[in-house]
Amino acid sequence: MSNFWSSLGYLLIGGLIGAAISFFLTKRMFEKQQRENPPINEKMIRAMYAQMGRKPSEAQIRAIMKTMGQEVPKKEKK
């Protein structure tokens, strides 16, 4: 009977370790995917404004990107 309980304990410990590892790996992959392919970008915002018949200003685009928690890359002046 002792063998049964030790086997059950090892199974539970192994399951918990596997769940923790898979959680962190999945989280890392999801964050990487979000960085590489953001859900919306400036081009999409401009298209949305164009469909509404408006021409957005840079300030409006930056404000929308800021509210969505995405950093707007600044363009270098030449």
VMD Tcl script that builds the backbone (N, CA, C; Angstrom):
set m [mol new atoms 234]
animate dup $m
set s [atomselect $m all]
$s set {name element resname resid chain x y z} {
  {N N MET 1 A 0.814 -1.188 0.000}
  {CA C MET 1 A 0.000 0.000 0.000}
  {C C MET 1 A 0.866 1.264 0.000}
  {N N SER 2 A 2.004 1.194 0.641}
  {CA C SER 2 A 2.912 2.333 0.675}
  {C C SER 2 A 3.424 2.674 -0.723}
  {N N ASN 3 A 3.620 1.662 -1.541}
  {CA C ASN 3 A 4.090 1.862 -2.906}
  {C C ASN 3 A 3.055 2.659 -3.717}
  {N N PHE 4 A 1.788 2.393 -3.468}
  {CA C PHE 4 A 0.710 3.110 -4.168}
  {C C PHE 4 A 0.764 4.602 -3.854}
  {N N TRP 5 A 0.887 4.957 -2.573}
  {CA C TRP 5 A 0.881 6.366 -2.173}
  {C C TRP 5 A 2.118 7.108 -2.661}
  {N N SER 6 A 3.259 6.434 -2.663}
  {CA C SER 6 A 4.464 7.100 -3.160}
  {C C SER 6 A 4.359 7.318 -4.667}
  {N N SER 7 A 3.790 6.348 -5.377}
  {CA C SER 7 A 3.594 6.517 -6.821}
  {C C SER 7 A 2.624 7.654 -7.108}
  {N N LEU 8 A 1.561 7.734 -6.326}
  {CA C LEU 8 A 0.586 8.809 -6.498}
  {C C LEU 8 A 1.227 10.169 -6.211}
  {N N GLY 9 A 2.051 10.240 -5.180}
  {CA C GLY 9 A 2.746 11.487 -4.855}
  {C C GLY 9 A 3.683 11.919 -5.970}
  {N N TYR 10 A 4.461 10.969 -6.521}
  {CA C TYR 10 A 5.358 11.295 -7.628}
  {C C TYR 10 A 4.569 11.761 -8.853}
  {N N LEU 11 A 3.440 11.145 -9.097}
  {CA C LEU 11 A 2.601 11.534 -10.225}
  {C C LEU 11 A 2.089 12.958 -10.054}
  {N N LEU 12 A 1.635 13.297 -8.865}
  {CA C LEU 12 A 1.142 14.648 -8.607}
  {C C LEU 12 A 2.258 15.686 -8.700}
  {N N ILE 13 A 3.413 15.366 -8.140}
  {CA C ILE 13 A 4.547 16.297 -8.204}
  {C C ILE 13 A 4.988 16.497 -9.648}
  {N N GLY 14 A 5.068 15.417 -10.405}
  {CA C GLY 14 A 5.438 15.525 -11.815}
  {C C GLY 14 A 4.428 16.331 -12.610}
  {N N GLY 15 A 3.138 16.147 -12.304}
  {CA C GLY 15 A 2.099 16.922 -12.982}
  {C C GLY 15 A 2.198 18.402 -12.678}
  {N N LEU 16 A 2.461 18.741 -11.420}
  {CA C LEU 16 A 2.601 20.147 -11.039}
  {C C LEU 16 A 3.818 20.792 -11.702}
  {N N ILE 17 A 4.935 20.070 -11.734}
  {CA C ILE 17 A 6.142 20.604 -12.379}
  {C C ILE 17 A 5.898 20.796 -13.876}
  {N N GLY 18 A 5.259 19.816 -14.509}
  {CA C GLY 18 A 4.950 19.927 -15.936}
  {C C GLY 18 A 4.004 21.080 -16.230}
  {N N ALA 19 A 3.012 21.282 -15.365}
  {CA C ALA 19 A 2.074 22.388 -15.556}
  {C C ALA 19 A 2.785 23.734 -15.425}
  {N N ALA 20 A 3.688 23.856 -14.453}
  {CA C ALA 20 A 4.413 25.116 -14.258}
  {C C ALA 20 A 5.319 25.408 -15.457}
  {N N ILE 21 A 6.028 24.394 -15.926}
  {CA C ILE 21 A 6.926 24.588 -17.079}
  {C C ILE 21 A 6.124 24.974 -18.318}
  {N N SER 22 A 5.024 24.273 -18.565}
  {CA C SER 22 A 4.230 24.588 -19.755}
  {C C SER 22 A 3.590 25.970 -19.642}
  {N N PHE 23 A 3.203 26.381 -18.439}
  {CA C PHE 23 A 2.642 27.721 -18.258}
  {C C PHE 23 A 3.659 28.790 -18.642}
  {N N PHE 24 A 4.881 28.687 -18.125}
  {CA C PHE 24 A 5.880 29.712 -18.403}
  {C C PHE 24 A 6.325 29.701 -19.862}
  {N N LEU 25 A 6.449 28.536 -20.462}
  {CA C LEU 25 A 6.812 28.477 -21.881}
  {C C LEU 25 A 5.715 29.067 -22.758}
  {N N THR 26 A 4.473 28.764 -22.452}
  {CA C THR 26 A 3.357 29.313 -23.227}
  {C C THR 26 A 3.274 30.820 -23.062}
  {N N LYS 27 A 3.498 31.309 -21.844}
  {CA C LYS 27 A 3.473 32.752 -21.587}
  {C C LYS 27 A 4.563 33.450 -22.395}
  {N N ARG 28 A 5.766 32.884 -22.394}
  {CA C ARG 28 A 6.875 33.473 -23.133}
  {C C ARG 28 A 6.580 33.504 -24.636}
  {N N MET 29 A 6.041 32.407 -25.168}
  {CA C MET 29 A 5.723 32.357 -26.599}
  {C C MET 29 A 4.629 33.364 -26.952}
  {N N PHE 30 A 3.621 33.502 -26.105}
  {CA C PHE 30 A 2.538 34.446 -26.355}
  {C C PHE 30 A 3.059 35.879 -26.365}
  {N N GLU 31 A 3.893 36.235 -25.389}
  {CA C GLU 31 A 4.433 37.593 -25.335}
  {C C GLU 31 A 5.311 37.885 -26.546}
  {N N LYS 32 A 6.088 36.911 -26.977}
  {CA C LYS 32 A 6.934 37.090 -28.162}
  {C C LYS 32 A 6.060 37.311 -29.402}
  {N N GLN 33 A 4.997 36.544 -29.526}
  {CA C GLN 33 A 4.084 36.680 -30.661}
  {C C GLN 33 A 3.422 38.053 -30.654}
  {N N GLN 34 A 3.054 38.548 -29.487}
  {CA C GLN 34 A 2.439 39.865 -29.378}
  {C C GLN 34 A 3.426 40.971 -29.765}
  {N N ARG 35 A 4.699 40.822 -29.386}
  {CA C ARG 35 A 5.703 41.821 -29.761}
  {C C ARG 35 A 5.928 41.826 -31.264}
  {N N GLU 36 A 6.015 40.658 -31.878}
  {CA C GLU 36 A 6.296 40.568 -33.309}
  {C C GLU 36 A 5.091 40.950 -34.160}
  {N N ASN 37 A 3.892 40.640 -33.708}
  {CA C ASN 37 A 2.669 40.917 -34.456}
  {C C ASN 37 A 1.663 41.619 -33.551}
  {N N PRO 38 A 1.831 42.926 -33.373}
  {CA C PRO 38 A 0.899 43.626 -32.483}
  {C C PRO 38 A -0.518 43.565 -33.046}
  {N N PRO 39 A -1.507 43.626 -32.168}
  {CA C PRO 39 A -2.885 43.497 -32.622}
  {C C PRO 39 A -3.338 44.623 -33.545}
  {N N ILE 40 A -2.778 45.808 -33.387}
  {CA C ILE 40 A -3.131 46.920 -34.276}
  {C C ILE 40 A -1.910 47.834 -34.379}
  {N N ASN 41 A -1.733 48.443 -35.538}
  {CA C ASN 41 A -0.598 49.345 -35.715}
  {C C ASN 41 A -1.082 50.669 -36.314}
  {N N GLU 42 A -0.158 51.570 -36.557}
  {CA C GLU 42 A -0.516 52.897 -37.059}
  {C C GLU 42 A -1.215 52.825 -38.406}
  {N N LYS 43 A -0.750 51.936 -39.250}
  {CA C LYS 43 A -1.345 51.809 -40.583}
  {C C LYS 43 A -2.828 51.420 -40.482}
  {N N MET 44 A -3.135 50.528 -39.550}
  {CA C MET 44 A -4.533 50.118 -39.366}
  {C C MET 44 A -5.385 51.268 -38.826}
  {N N ILE 45 A -4.804 52.076 -37.950}
  {CA C ILE 45 A -5.541 53.227 -37.402}
  {C C ILE 45 A -5.814 54.236 -38.504}
  {N N ARG 46 A -4.824 54.480 -39.358}
  {CA C ARG 46 A -5.028 55.409 -40.475}
  {C C ARG 46 A -6.118 54.898 -41.413}
  {N N ALA 47 A -6.126 53.596 -41.680}
  {CA C ALA 47 A -7.158 53.017 -42.548}
  {C C ALA 47 A -8.536 53.154 -41.919}
  {N N MET 48 A -8.607 52.977 -40.608}
  {CA C MET 48 A -9.885 53.110 -39.912}
  {C C MET 48 A -10.415 54.547 -40.023}
  {N N TYR 49 A -9.540 55.522 -39.825}
  {CA C TYR 49 A -9.951 56.911 -39.965}
  {C C TYR 49 A -10.352 57.210 -41.402}
  {N N ALA 50 A -9.629 56.663 -42.381}
  {CA C ALA 50 A -9.962 56.897 -43.789}
  {C C ALA 50 A -11.343 56.333 -44.123}
  {N N GLN 51 A -11.691 55.192 -43.550}
  {CA C GLN 51 A -13.014 54.616 -43.784}
  {C C GLN 51 A -14.115 55.496 -43.201}
  {N N MET 52 A -13.779 56.217 -42.141}
  {CA C MET 52 A -14.758 57.130 -41.548}
  {C C MET 52 A -14.756 58.479 -42.263}
  {N N GLY 53 A -13.859 58.650 -43.235}
  {CA C GLY 53 A -13.803 59.896 -43.984}
  {C C GLY 53 A -13.050 60.999 -43.280}
  {N N ARG 54 A -12.116 60.634 -42.416}
  {CA C ARG 54 A -11.339 61.625 -41.674}
  {C C ARG 54 A -9.860 61.424 -41.934}
  {N N LYS 55 A -9.102 62.504 -41.779}
  {CA C LYS 55 A -7.646 62.424 -41.860}
  {C C LYS 55 A -7.108 62.632 -40.453}
  {N N PRO 56 A -6.511 61.584 -39.850}
  {CA C PRO 56 A -6.054 61.719 -38.464}
  {C C PRO 56 A -4.753 62.515 -38.355}
  {N N SER 57 A -4.612 63.214 -37.246}
  {CA C SER 57 A -3.351 63.901 -36.979}
  {C C SER 57 A -2.423 62.920 -36.262}
  {N N GLU 58 A -1.143 63.254 -36.233}
  {CA C GLU 58 A -0.166 62.398 -35.528}
  {C C GLU 58 A -0.518 62.296 -34.052}
  {N N ALA 59 A -1.018 63.398 -33.485}
  {CA C ALA 59 A -1.376 63.387 -32.063}
  {C C ALA 59 A -2.502 62.395 -31.793}
  {N N GLN 60 A -3.473 62.322 -32.692}
  {CA C GLN 60 A -4.570 61.369 -32.516}
  {C C GLN 60 A -4.062 59.934 -32.592}
  {N N ILE 61 A -3.188 59.682 -33.547}
  {CA C ILE 61 A -2.648 58.325 -33.712}
  {C C ILE 61 A -1.828 57.940 -32.484}
  {N N ARG 62 A -0.986 58.852 -32.016}
  {CA C ARG 62 A -0.178 58.577 -30.823}
  {C C ARG 62 A -1.069 58.354 -29.593}
  {N N ALA 63 A -2.153 59.113 -29.489}
  {CA C ALA 63 A -3.052 58.956 -28.347}
  {C C ALA 63 A -3.722 57.578 -28.371}
  {N N ILE 64 A -4.140 57.141 -29.548}
  {CA C ILE 64 A -4.767 55.825 -29.659}
  {C C ILE 64 A -3.758 54.731 -29.333}
  {N N MET 65 A -2.555 54.833 -29.857}
  {CA C MET 65 A -1.533 53.830 -29.580}
  {C C MET 65 A -1.191 53.813 -28.084}
  {N N LYS 66 A -1.177 54.989 -27.462}
  {CA C LYS 66 A -0.855 55.061 -26.031}
  {C C LYS 66 A -1.953 54.402 -25.199}
  {N N THR 67 A -3.209 54.631 -25.578}
  {CA C THR 67 A -4.301 54.020 -24.818}
  {C C THR 67 A -4.303 52.506 -24.972}
  {N N MET 68 A -3.773 52.027 -26.073}
  {CA C MET 68 A -3.707 50.585 -26.282}
  {C C MET 68 A -2.452 49.990 -25.657}
  {N N GLY 69 A -1.584 50.833 -25.108}
  {CA C GLY 69 A -0.398 50.345 -24.417}
  {C C GLY 69 A 0.741 49.968 -25.346}
  {N N GLN 70 A 0.746 50.529 -26.534}
  {CA C GLN 70 A 1.816 50.233 -27.480}
  {C C GLN 70 A 2.643 51.489 -27.689}
  {N N GLU 71 A 3.935 51.296 -27.766}
  {CA C GLU 71 A 4.830 52.417 -27.971}
  {C C GLU 71 A 4.886 52.754 -29.449}
  {N N VAL 72 A 4.837 54.038 -29.749}
  {CA C VAL 72 A 4.912 54.489 -31.127}
  {C C VAL 72 A 6.369 54.773 -31.454}
  {N N PRO 73 A 6.934 54.107 -32.467}
  {CA C PRO 73 A 8.321 54.405 -32.816}
  {C C PRO 73 A 8.433 55.802 -33.397}
  {N N LYS 74 A 9.412 56.551 -32.921}
  {CA C LYS 74 A 9.587 57.917 -33.406}
  {C C LYS 74 A 10.444 57.888 -34.667}
  {N N LYS 75 A 10.027 58.707 -35.644}
  {CA C LYS 75 A 10.756 58.774 -36.910}
  {C C LYS 75 A 11.873 59.793 -36.789}
  {N N GLU 76 A 13.007 59.455 -37.344}
  {CA C GLU 76 A 14.150 60.367 -37.299}
  {C C GLU 76 A 14.017 61.404 -38.409}
  {N N LYS 77 A 14.337 62.638 -38.074}
  {CA C LYS 77 A 14.305 63.692 -39.084}
  {C C LYS 77 A 15.649 63.721 -39.798}
  {N N LYS 78 A 15.585 63.914 -41.096}
  {CA C LYS 78 A 16.824 63.959 -41.897}
  {C C LYS 78 A 17.177 65.359 -42.251}
}
mol reanalyze $m
mol bondsrecalc $m
mol representation Tube
mol addrep $m
